[in-house]
Amino acid sequence: MPNYWLLSLPANGDRNAAWQQLRNDLATDHTDLCKLSIPEFKIGTLDSLVQLSDELVKTDTAYGAVTLKLVDVLRTLVQGDEQVLQSMVTINGKSVDQYLKSFSWDATKFRSDKALPEICNVIAQQVGTIENHLKTKMATYNNVKSNLQALSRKQNGNLSIRSLTSVIKKEHVVEDSEYLQTLFVAVPNSLTKDWLATYELLSPMVVPRSSSQIAADGDYTLFNVTVFKRVVDEFSNKCRDQKFIVRDFAFNPEQEQRDRTTLLEMESEEKELQTSLLQWCHTSFGEVFTSWIHIKALRVFVESILRYGLPPDFIAALVKPKPKSEGKLRDTLNSRYSKLEGSRAQTSRNKKQSGAMDDGAHLDEFQSVLGKEYTPFVMFEVNWAVFDKSA
């Protein structure tokens, strides 16, 4: 999926003519072009705009990162199913493409009659709250998921690590003995002959011929063995030396049901958290993406004032370049509007002479805030290659 461009161009007193000119310039480039509806905000001083411009650069980057983080979480939750992911990455039922092409300023959430810094603060509070909740919710979900994975490994791993509650039966254990204890040993399959030949000799006080095979898998064979309680530690150490794994297990006929119940409860909890997190991320994506694009729109407005002067006299547009046409399109626009670079100083002088902007002649010193990849016109990208296989 290609990137989107938000750009503005001076209208020179006739926005309809400026818009028609832009349409004509891009008519042969097979490019989607839509008007970008941006209200006229309270502007304040030039110095305040320059300061706000710097802040908006950082905010834009931060909100883009939060947006993509939500997409990454959603992708994980839907197990990489791109079709399901696309259905979750929406804004009030609209796809990203539909939302951008029909963008209009949401005056209900972000009142345009407020000062620009105040609008930015309102947006920041919303995104900050979502980002904090995301960290908390992810920590809770990952903790439960980790616990479930650990429990599942015990249930489904090989005989050296898995739970033995479903493997050991009453007949495998010497119970209620004051002196004897049954141990359970996972022996690598390649060493089973060594075990049978040596287990009675690993320490004193091993009951002869007390070992028998209980179960086997692709890696280990499980044996029981009866020893006197006083030599359990010594016997276990000698087993370790021979790469025999003595399992820490005490037979309890009720433990199997307890473990099964615990696993089912944890699976249910993990599923509920996953469903809740999935729905929350779906809703929060729309909120954060909306905030991100509103910040982009503010950048277009602020930079247009810094670039073209006062009063506001520009058109704003959303451009969706066709795949592999970005370079050609950029060259077309740079060529068509190259005269803006030469006319900018004259525009500033005219604005100053008319009294519209007293400090318009100082625009040149603020060129650094207009971006490293300078173009004669205002342009910002919405980097959205989420479903681009080549990205």
C-alpha positions as CSV (number, residue, x, y, z in Angstrom):
1,M,0.0,0.0,0.0
2,P,1.6,3.3,-1.0
3,N,2.1,6.3,1.2
4,Y,-0.2,9.3,1.3
5,W,0.9,12.9,0.9
6,L,-0.7,15.9,2.6
7,L,0.2,19.1,0.8
8,S,-0.8,22.7,0.5
9,L,-0.3,25.3,-2.2
10,P,-1.0,29.1,-2.2
11,A,-4.3,30.0,-3.7
12,N,-3.4,33.6,-4.7
13,G,-6.9,34.8,-3.9
14,D,-8.8,32.1,-5.9
15,R,-9.0,28.7,-4.3
16,N,-11.2,27.2,-7.0
17,A,-8.7,28.2,-9.6
18,A,-5.8,26.9,-7.5
19,W,-7.5,23.6,-7.0
20,Q,-8.3,23.2,-10.7
21,Q,-4.7,24.0,-11.6
22,L,-3.5,21.2,-9.2
23,R,-6.0,18.8,-10.8
24,N,-4.7,19.6,-14.2
25,D,-1.1,19.2,-13.1
26,L,-1.7,15.7,-11.8
27,A,-4.3,14.6,-14.4
28,T,-1.7,12.6,-16.4
29,D,-0.1,10.9,-13.3
30,H,-2.9,8.5,-12.5
31,T,-2.9,9.8,-8.9
32,D,-5.8,9.9,-6.4
33,L,-6.4,13.5,-5.4
34,C,-8.8,14.7,-2.7
35,K,-9.4,18.0,-0.9
36,L,-8.2,18.2,2.6
37,S,-10.6,20.1,4.8
38,I,-8.7,22.2,7.4
39,P,-10.4,25.0,9.4
40,E,-8.8,28.4,9.9
41,F,-7.4,28.3,13.4
42,K,-6.5,31.1,15.8
43,I,-2.9,31.8,14.7
44,G,-1.2,33.9,17.4
45,T,2.4,35.2,16.8
46,L,5.0,34.0,14.3
47,D,7.3,33.0,17.2
48,S,4.5,30.8,18.7
49,L,4.0,29.2,15.3
50,V,7.7,28.4,14.9
51,Q,7.8,26.9,18.4
52,L,4.6,24.9,17.7
53,S,6.0,23.7,14.5
54,D,9.0,22.1,16.3
55,E,6.7,20.4,18.8
56,L,4.4,19.1,16.1
57,V,7.3,17.3,14.4
58,K,8.0,15.4,17.6
59,T,4.3,14.8,18.2
60,D,3.8,13.5,14.7
61,T,6.6,11.0,15.1
62,A,5.4,9.8,18.5
63,Y,1.8,9.3,17.4
64,G,2.8,7.5,14.3
65,A,4.8,5.1,16.5
66,V,1.8,4.5,18.8
67,T,-0.4,3.8,15.8
68,L,2.0,1.2,14.4
69,K,2.4,-0.3,17.8
70,L,-1.3,-0.9,18.0
71,V,-1.2,-2.5,14.6
72,D,1.6,-4.8,15.7
73,V,-0.4,-5.8,18.8
74,L,-3.4,-6.5,16.7
75,R,-1.4,-8.5,14.2
76,T,-0.1,-10.7,17.1
77,L,-3.6,-11.1,18.5
78,V,-5.0,-12.3,15.2
79,Q,-2.0,-14.5,14.7
80,G,-0.8,-12.8,11.5
81,D,-4.1,-13.2,9.6
82,E,-3.9,-10.2,7.3
83,Q,-7.5,-10.3,6.2
84,V,-8.7,-10.2,9.8
85,L,-6.2,-7.5,10.6
86,Q,-7.5,-5.3,7.9
87,S,-11.0,-5.6,9.3
88,M,-9.7,-4.5,12.7
89,V,-7.6,-1.5,11.4
90,T,-10.5,0.8,10.8
91,I,-11.8,4.2,11.9
92,N,-15.5,4.3,12.8
93,G,-16.1,1.5,10.2
94,K,-14.0,3.1,7.5
95,S,-10.7,1.8,6.2
96,V,-7.6,4.0,6.4
97,D,-7.9,4.8,2.8
98,Q,-11.6,5.8,3.1
99,Y,-10.9,7.8,6.2
100,L,-8.1,9.8,4.7
101,K,-9.9,10.5,1.4
102,S,-12.9,11.8,3.3
103,F,-11.0,13.6,6.1
104,S,-12.6,16.6,7.7
105,W,-11.7,18.2,11.0
106,D,-13.6,16.7,13.9
107,A,-14.7,19.9,15.7
108,T,-16.7,17.9,18.2
109,K,-13.5,16.3,19.7
110,F,-11.0,19.1,18.8
111,R,-12.7,22.5,18.9
112,S,-11.1,24.7,16.2
113,D,-12.0,27.9,18.0
114,K,-9.4,27.1,20.6
115,A,-5.8,28.3,20.5
116,L,-3.5,25.9,18.5
117,P,-1.4,24.8,21.6
118,E,-4.6,24.1,23.5
119,I,-5.8,21.9,20.6
120,C,-2.5,20.0,20.6
121,N,-2.8,19.5,24.4
122,V,-6.3,18.0,24.1
123,I,-5.0,15.6,21.4
124,A,-2.0,14.7,23.5
125,Q,-4.0,13.8,26.6
126,Q,-6.1,11.4,24.6
127,V,-3.2,9.6,23.0
128,G,-1.2,9.6,26.2
129,T,-4.0,7.9,28.1
130,I,-4.3,5.2,25.4
131,E,-0.6,4.7,25.3
132,N,-0.5,4.2,29.1
133,H,-3.4,1.8,29.0
134,L,-1.8,-0.2,26.2
135,K,1.3,-0.7,28.3
136,T,-0.7,-1.8,31.3
137,K,-3.0,-4.1,29.4
138,M,-0.1,-5.7,27.5
139,A,1.8,-6.3,30.7
140,T,-1.3,-8.1,32.2
141,Y,-2.0,-10.1,29.1
142,N,1.7,-11.1,28.6
143,N,2.0,-12.2,32.2
144,V,-1.1,-14.5,31.9
145,K,0.1,-15.8,28.5
146,S,3.6,-16.6,29.9
147,N,2.0,-18.4,32.9
148,L,-0.2,-20.4,30.5
149,Q,2.7,-21.3,28.3
150,A,4.7,-22.5,31.3
151,L,1.8,-24.6,32.5
152,S,1.3,-25.9,29.0
153,R,4.9,-27.0,28.7
154,K,4.5,-28.9,32.0
155,Q,1.4,-30.6,30.5
156,N,2.8,-31.2,27.0
157,G,6.6,-31.3,27.3
158,N,8.8,-34.3,27.4
159,L,9.1,-36.5,30.4
160,S,12.0,-34.5,31.8
161,I,9.8,-31.4,32.4
162,R,6.2,-32.3,32.0
163,S,3.8,-32.8,34.8
164,L,3.7,-36.4,35.9
165,T,0.2,-36.3,37.5
166,S,-1.4,-38.0,34.5
167,V,1.5,-40.5,34.2
168,I,2.1,-41.9,37.7
169,K,-0.5,-44.3,39.1
170,K,-0.9,-45.7,42.6
171,E,0.7,-49.0,41.7
172,H,4.0,-47.1,40.8
173,V,4.5,-45.8,44.3
174,V,5.4,-47.2,47.7
175,E,3.1,-45.4,50.0
176,D,3.0,-44.8,53.8
177,S,6.4,-46.2,54.4
178,E,8.5,-44.9,57.3
179,Y,11.8,-45.8,55.7
180,L,11.3,-46.1,51.9
181,Q,10.6,-43.5,49.2
182,T,9.8,-44.0,45.5
183,L,11.7,-41.7,43.1
184,F,10.9,-41.0,39.5
185,V,13.8,-40.7,37.0
186,A,13.7,-39.4,33.4
187,V,16.5,-41.2,31.6
188,P,17.6,-40.2,28.0
189,N,16.5,-42.9,25.7
190,S,20.1,-43.5,24.7
191,L,21.0,-44.3,28.3
192,T,18.2,-46.6,29.3
193,K,20.5,-49.7,29.2
194,D,23.0,-47.8,31.4
195,W,20.2,-47.0,33.9
196,L,19.1,-50.6,34.2
197,A,22.7,-51.8,34.6
198,T,23.8,-49.2,37.2
199,Y,20.8,-47.8,39.2
200,E,21.3,-50.3,42.0
201,L,24.9,-49.3,42.4
202,L,24.5,-45.5,42.4
203,S,24.3,-45.4,46.1
204,P,23.8,-47.7,49.1
205,M,20.4,-48.7,50.3
206,V,18.7,-48.9,46.8
207,V,16.0,-51.6,46.8
208,P,17.1,-54.3,44.3
209,R,15.0,-54.8,41.2
210,S,12.7,-51.9,42.3
211,S,12.9,-50.0,39.0
212,S,10.5,-50.4,36.2
213,Q,9.5,-48.5,33.1
214,I,6.4,-46.3,33.5
215,A,6.3,-44.3,30.3
216,A,8.4,-43.1,27.3
217,D,8.4,-40.4,24.7
218,G,10.7,-39.4,21.8
219,D,13.4,-38.1,24.2
220,Y,13.1,-39.8,27.6
221,T,12.0,-42.9,29.4
222,L,10.5,-42.6,32.8
223,F,11.5,-45.1,35.5
224,N,10.5,-45.5,39.1
225,V,13.0,-46.7,41.8
226,T,12.7,-47.3,45.5
227,V,15.4,-46.2,47.9
228,F,15.7,-45.6,51.6
229,K,14.8,-42.0,52.6
230,R,18.2,-41.4,54.2
231,V,20.0,-41.8,50.8
232,V,17.6,-39.8,48.6
233,D,20.0,-36.8,48.3
234,E,23.0,-38.9,47.6
235,F,21.2,-41.0,45.1
236,S,19.8,-37.9,43.3
237,N,23.3,-36.4,43.1
238,K,24.7,-39.6,41.6
239,C,21.9,-39.6,39.0
240,R,22.7,-36.1,38.1
241,D,26.3,-37.1,37.4
242,Q,25.1,-39.8,35.0
243,K,22.6,-37.4,33.2
244,F,19.6,-39.1,34.8
245,I,17.0,-36.6,35.9
246,V,15.3,-37.2,39.2
247,R,11.9,-35.5,39.0
248,D,10.6,-33.6,42.0
249,F,7.3,-35.3,42.3
250,A,5.1,-36.4,45.2
251,F,2.2,-38.7,44.3
252,N,-1.3,-37.2,45.0
253,P,-4.2,-39.0,43.4
254,E,-6.2,-35.7,43.3
255,Q,-3.5,-33.5,41.7
256,E,-4.2,-34.6,38.2
257,Q,-7.7,-33.1,38.4
258,R,-6.4,-30.0,40.1
259,D,-3.8,-29.4,37.3
260,R,-6.4,-30.0,34.6
261,T,-8.8,-27.5,36.3
262,T,-6.0,-24.9,36.7
263,L,-5.1,-25.3,33.0
264,L,-8.7,-24.9,31.9
265,E,-9.1,-21.8,34.1
266,M,-5.9,-20.2,32.8
267,E,-6.9,-20.9,29.2
268,S,-10.2,-19.3,29.8
269,E,-8.6,-16.3,31.4
270,E,-6.1,-15.9,28.6
271,K,-8.9,-16.1,26.0
272,E,-11.0,-13.5,27.8
273,L,-8.1,-11.1,28.1
274,Q,-7.2,-11.7,24.4
275,T,-10.7,-10.9,23.3
276,S,-10.9,-7.9,25.5
277,L,-7.5,-6.6,24.4
278,L,-8.4,-7.2,20.7
279,Q,-11.6,-5.1,21.0
280,W,-9.8,-2.4,22.9
281,C,-7.0,-2.2,20.4
282,H,-9.5,-2.1,17.6
283,T,-11.3,0.9,19.1
284,S,-8.1,2.6,20.3
285,F,-6.5,2.3,16.8
286,G,-9.3,4.5,15.5
287,E,-8.8,7.0,18.2
288,V,-5.0,7.2,17.8
289,F,-5.1,7.2,14.0
290,T,-7.6,10.0,14.1
291,S,-5.4,12.0,16.5
292,W,-2.3,11.3,14.4
293,I,-4.0,12.7,11.2
294,H,-5.3,15.7,13.0
295,I,-1.8,16.5,14.1
296,K,-0.8,16.1,10.4
297,A,-3.5,18.6,9.5
298,L,-2.3,21.0,12.1
299,R,1.2,20.7,10.6
300,V,-0.1,21.5,7.2
301,F,-1.9,24.6,8.5
302,V,1.1,25.9,10.6
303,E,3.7,25.3,7.9
304,S,1.4,26.9,5.3
305,I,1.2,30.1,7.4
306,L,5.0,30.0,7.9
307,R,5.6,29.4,4.2
308,Y,2.9,31.5,2.5
309,G,2.2,34.2,5.1
310,L,-1.0,35.8,6.3
311,P,-4.0,35.9,5.9
312,P,-4.4,32.2,5.3
313,D,-4.7,31.8,1.5
314,F,-3.9,28.2,0.4
315,I,-5.5,25.0,-0.6
316,A,-4.8,21.7,1.1
317,A,-5.0,18.3,-0.6
318,L,-4.5,14.6,0.0
319,V,-2.5,12.8,-2.7
320,K,-2.3,9.1,-3.0
321,P,0.5,8.3,-5.5
322,K,0.2,5.2,-7.5
323,P,2.7,2.4,-6.8
324,K,6.2,3.2,-8.0
325,S,5.2,6.7,-9.2
326,E,6.3,8.7,-6.2
327,G,9.5,9.9,-7.7
328,K,7.9,11.0,-11.0
329,L,5.1,12.7,-9.1
330,R,7.4,14.6,-6.8
331,D,9.4,15.8,-9.9
332,T,6.2,17.0,-11.5
333,L,5.1,19.0,-8.5
334,N,8.6,20.4,-7.9
335,S,8.8,21.5,-11.5
336,R,5.3,22.9,-11.6
337,Y,5.6,24.9,-8.4
338,S,9.3,25.8,-8.4
339,K,8.4,29.4,-8.8
340,L,7.1,29.4,-5.2
341,E,10.7,29.4,-4.0
342,G,11.4,32.6,-5.8
343,S,8.2,34.3,-5.0
344,R,8.3,33.6,-1.3
345,A,10.4,36.5,-0.3
346,Q,8.2,38.9,-2.4
347,T,5.1,37.4,-0.8
348,S,6.5,38.1,2.6
349,R,7.3,41.7,1.6
350,N,3.8,42.2,0.3
351,K,2.2,40.9,3.4
352,K,4.4,43.2,5.6
353,Q,3.5,46.2,3.4
354,S,-0.2,45.4,3.7
355,G,0.1,45.1,7.5
356,A,-1.1,41.5,7.4
357,M,2.0,40.1,9.1
358,D,4.5,42.5,10.6
359,D,7.3,39.9,10.9
360,G,6.7,38.2,7.5
361,A,10.1,39.4,6.3
362,H,11.7,37.0,8.8
363,L,10.3,33.8,7.3
364,D,13.7,32.9,5.8
365,E,15.3,32.4,9.1
366,F,12.7,29.7,10.0
367,Q,13.2,27.6,6.9
368,S,14.9,24.9,9.0
369,V,11.5,24.1,10.6
370,L,10.0,23.2,7.2
371,G,11.7,19.9,7.0
372,K,15.0,18.4,5.8
373,E,13.6,17.3,2.4
374,Y,12.7,20.8,1.3
375,T,10.1,21.3,-1.4
376,P,8.8,24.6,-2.8
377,F,5.4,23.7,-1.3
378,V,4.3,22.3,2.0
379,M,4.1,18.5,2.0
380,F,4.0,15.8,4.7
381,E,3.8,12.0,4.2
382,V,1.5,9.5,6.0
383,N,3.7,6.5,6.0
384,W,1.3,3.6,5.7
385,A,2.8,0.4,4.4
386,V,1.2,-1.8,7.0
387,F,-0.1,-4.3,4.4
388,D,2.6,-3.8,1.8
389,K,4.3,-7.2,1.3
390,S,7.4,-5.5,0.0
391,A,7.7,-3.1,3.0
